Amino acid sequence: MVDVTWDTGFRNRVRLLAGIEQEELDNDSLDLLMDMAAEWFYEQIGTAFSLNSNDTYNNAVMYYSCYLASIAQNGMGIERIQVGDLAVYYEGDQFIH
C-alpha cells in the first residue's frame, strides 16, 4: 500500500491526458487508480513513489494512471471502444472472443 497525498495539479494532468472529466471519475476513484499506479512504480523501481520529487517518475506514474483511468472508464472488452468523444460499438458474436 502506498501513502501519497495527490494534489489537484496531478489529478488534472491525468484527467486531461486520459480525456476524462471529473464528473466521470471522482477524486476518490482517481486517487485509488493513482495509488495502484504508485504501487506498480514501487514494484518496478524498488523505491516508494514521492509526488513531485522527480519529473520522470511523476510522468511514469501519471501515464500509468491514465492507462488505468481509461480502463476504468471504458472497460477492457471490445464491445465498446471510446476515444474522447468518438465511440465505436460492435454488435454480433463474431467480434467477441
C-alpha positions in Angstrom: 0.0 0.0 0.0 1.2 3.5 -0.8 0.8 6.7 1.1 0.8 9.6 -1.4 -1.2 12.8 -1.0 -2.3 13.5 -4.5 -2.7 17.2 -5.5 -5.1 18.9 -7.8 -2.4 19.6 -10.4 -1.5 15.9 -10.7 -5.2 14.8 -10.9 -5.9 17.4 -13.6 -2.9 16.2 -15.7 -4.2 12.6 -15.5 -7.7 13.6 -16.4 -6.5 15.8 -19.3 -4.3 13.1 -20.8 -7.0 10.4 -20.3 -9.8 12.6 -21.6 -11.9 12.1 -18.5 -13.9 14.8 -16.8 -14.2 15.0 -13.0 -17.9 14.1 -13.3 -17.0 10.8 -14.9 -14.3 9.8 -12.4 -14.4 11.4 -9.0 -11.3 12.3 -6.9 -11.6 9.2 -4.6 -11.8 6.8 -7.6 -9.0 8.6 -9.4 -6.8 8.6 -6.2 -7.4 4.8 -5.9 -6.2 4.4 -9.5 -3.2 6.6 -8.9 -2.4 4.6 -5.8 -2.4 1.5 -7.9 0.0 3.2 -10.4 2.3 4.2 -7.5 2.3 0.5 -6.3 3.2 -0.5 -9.8 6.0 2.0 -9.7 7.3 0.6 -6.5 7.4 -2.9 -7.9 9.2 -1.8 -11.0 11.7 0.7 -9.4 12.1 -0.7 -5.9 11.6 2.6 -4.2 8.4 4.4 -3.0 6.9 7.0 -5.2 7.1 10.5 -3.9 5.0 13.1 -5.7 7.0 15.9 -7.4 10.3 14.5 -6.4 11.4 13.6 -10.0 9.7 14.6 -13.2 10.5 11.3 -14.9 8.9 9.4 -12.1 5.9 11.7 -12.0 5.4 11.1 -15.7 5.7 7.3 -15.4 3.0 7.2 -12.6 0.9 9.8 -14.5 0.9 7.8 -17.7 0.1 4.5 -16.0 -2.7 6.3 -14.1 -4.1 7.4 -17.5 -4.0 3.8 -18.7 -5.8 2.6 -15.6 -8.3 5.5 -15.8 -9.1 4.6 -19.4 -9.7 1.0 -18.4 -12.0 2.2 -15.6 -13.8 4.5 -17.9 -14.2 2.3 -20.9 -13.6 -1.3 -19.8 -11.4 -3.8 -21.4 -13.9 -5.5 -23.7 -14.2 -5.0 -27.4 -17.9 -4.3 -27.5 -17.3 -0.6 -27.0 -14.2 1.5 -27.6 -14.2 5.2 -26.8 -11.5 7.8 -27.5 -12.5 11.2 -26.4 -16.0 12.0 -27.9 -15.7 9.2 -30.6 -17.3 5.9 -29.6 -17.4 2.7 -31.6 -19.9 -0.1 -30.7 -19.6 -3.6 -32.0 -22.6 -5.8 -32.5 -22.6 -9.5 -33.1 -20.9 -12.5 -31.7 -18.3 -12.6 -34.5 -16.3 -9.8 -32.7 -16.4 -11.3 -29.2 -13.6 -13.8 -28.4 
